[in-house]
Amino acid sequence: MMGPYRRGTLIGLSLIAVVGSVLMSSLLADPVAARGRGGRIEGVVVSATTGTPLADVRVWLDPAMTTDPAPRRRARSDRQGHFVFTNVRPGLYRLYAQKEDYLFAEYVDPQAGDAQTYLQVDDQTIISDIVIGLQPGGSVSGSIWDEQGRPASGIIVKLLPLTPSGERPSTTRVNSTRTDEQGRYRLSGLRPGRYILRAERHIVDRGSARLAFAYYPDADSWASAVPIDINAGETLTDIDLNFHPRTESAIIAGVVVDAQTGDPLPGVSVSVVDELNLGLRTKTTADGQYRLEGLPPGTYALSTHAETIGQGYMRTLENIALAPGLNAVDVELQPAPLIAGTIEYIGSGPPPAPGDFMISVHFARQSQGIRYTGQPTFEFRGLPAGRARIGVGFAAIQYKLAAILYGDQDITGQTIELHPGDQLADVRILITDDLAATSEIKEIDEVRHP
């Protein structure tokens, strides 16, 4: 169920009168130009502890889930902490902000006090009283040492938060970074809580990869690791970790082939990952071989990705149990359906810019989307088989979908049946403009800085 929403301020005639009779008369003379401009969202980002404006904060506006999702809109705060989104398409939105050394924040209307609050934008709505306060986060830093006691560079360092009960680590909100040339690392913007620190070294070669890992301070598993407690805004230093040789590990190896021809497939991405997000990946060799070593025995999700090979292959995902020593697992891949085509703008105004819309293919339980980059073609590879629908979601107020054509058929809003190896290579997506939305109207601003 959709959460509560907050309405912005609707521009009225009294506000329009402030800017002068010339603008007033031009709007009244052209009623078409007075509508269809979308909304405006603006505000400031400040330190929640000092109230000081924060510059260079990443702010993004996420549309509420709709039938056809629209691209996320992005902005950065200026030196005064100010950010703005103009020409916002009417709808419901969530607002987020993030800056290094601060906690990730979602805007919550102080009057509602509900984290599920949406911002409602109607035509010509202005929401200009937003203040987002960012809390300083905690930080952890230290050094990673290899088996010979030397600084280890390029090591992946992860902080896994323990669940509230402390029973096991969680794979949500995992903070990660890499060590520098001196083996040093720093993780910041951390929420208060208890964490497990893990270091991972991935040595990747052609067709193979080897894993080495350790938990703080010198443990083989999270259960024997020493938890790290971080208080609000606390800085912890000298949290060092040492690698050491493992005596027992699992190896998974095999060959990946085309299920229809039996031919080996080169360049297929093969990966395994366990429930704590520990794993490896590599790409198959010219004869379809792969090998992953140094894994702790246990249960893993084995997946393959081969979207760029030929017309693409369908992804596979299966759970496997790896015992110590060699585990032989071969994989057969089915050719994937392919959807490709062109984007044609048939409007009379300026054409869409990159990021103004997104093309999606929807299945019963998943969707795949491509953000418009300015190129006139699009292509979906590695799709699953099944019933699918092509859709377009817009971030820009002035554009809309005219039609989706496949050959001489109009398939706008219709589902199509996709089978392994199908090729829908002549899909045409026609985009037009809304003349009311493209009419030029002078922006009317309210108070920018609450």
HELIX and SHEET records of a PDB file:
HELIX    1   1 LEU A   13  VAL A   18  1                                   6    
HELIX    2   2 SER A   21  ALA A   29  1                                   9    
HELIX    3   3 TRP A  222  SER A  224  5                                   3    
HELIX    4   4 LEU A  435  THR A  438  1                                   4    
SHEET    1   A 5 TYR A   5  ARG A   7  0                                        
SHEET    2   A 5 TYR A 118  VAL A 121  1                                        
SHEET    3   A 5 GLY A  91  GLN A  98 -1                                        
SHEET    4   A 5 ARG A  58  PRO A  63 -1                                        
SHEET    5   A 5 ARG A  73  ARG A  76 -1                                        
SHEET    1   B 4 TYR A   5  ARG A   7  0                                        
SHEET    2   B 4 TYR A 118  VAL A 121  1                                        
SHEET    3   B 4 GLY A  91  GLN A  98 -1                                        
SHEET    4   B 4 ALA A 105  GLU A 106 -1                                        
SHEET    1   C 4 THR A   9  LEU A  10  0                                        
SHEET    2   C 4 THR A 125  LEU A 134 -1                                        
SHEET    3   C 4 GLY A  39  SER A  47  1                                        
SHEET    4   C 4 HIS A  82  VAL A  88 -1                                        
SHEET    1   D 3 ARG A 184  LEU A 190  0                                        
SHEET    2   D 3 GLY A 138  TRP A 145 -1                                        
SHEET    3   D 3 THR A 235  LEU A 236  1                                        
SHEET    1   E 3 ARG A 184  LEU A 190  0                                        
SHEET    2   E 3 GLY A 138  TRP A 145 -1                                        
SHEET    3   E 3 LEU A 241  ASN A 242  1                                        
SHEET    1   F 7 ASN A 175  ARG A 178  0                                        
SHEET    2   F 7 ILE A 156  PRO A 161 -1                                        
SHEET    3   F 7 GLY A 193  ASP A 205 -1                                        
SHEET    4   F 7 SER A 208  TYR A 215 -1                                        
SHEET    5   F 7 GLN A 289  LEU A 295  1                                        
SHEET    6   F 7 ALA A 250  ASP A 258 -1                                        
SHEET    7   F 7 GLY A 325  ALA A 328  1                                        
SHEET    1   G 4 ASN A 175  ARG A 178  0                                        
SHEET    2   G 4 ILE A 156  PRO A 161 -1                                        
SHEET    3   G 4 GLY A 193  ASP A 205 -1                                        
SHEET    4   G 4 ILE A 228  ILE A 230 -1                                        
SHEET    1   H 7 ASN A 175  ARG A 178  0                                        
SHEET    2   H 7 ILE A 156  PRO A 161 -1                                        
SHEET    3   H 7 GLY A 193  ASP A 205 -1                                        
SHEET    4   H 7 SER A 208  TYR A 215 -1                                        
SHEET    5   H 7 GLN A 289  LEU A 295  1                                        
SHEET    6   H 7 ALA A 250  ASP A 258 -1                                        
SHEET    7   H 7 VAL A 331  LEU A 333  1                                        
SHEET    1   I 4 GLY A 279  LYS A 283  0                                        
SHEET    2   I 4 SER A 269  VAL A 273 -1                                        
SHEET    3   I 4 GLY A 298  ALA A 306 -1                                        
SHEET    4   I 4 TYR A 313  LEU A 322 -1                                        
SHEET    1   J 5 THR A 377  PHE A 380  0                                        
SHEET    2   J 5 LEU A 338  TYR A 345 -1                                        
SHEET    3   J 5 GLN A 423  ASP A 433  1                                        
SHEET    4   J 5 TYR A 399  TYR A 406 -1                                        
SHEET    5   J 5 GLN A 409  ASP A 410 -1                                        
SHEET    1   K 4 SER A 367  ARG A 371  0                                        
SHEET    2   K 4 PHE A 357  HIS A 362 -1                                        
SHEET    3   K 4 GLY A 386  PHE A 394 -1                                        
SHEET    4   K 4 THR A 415  LEU A 418 -1                                        
END                                                                             
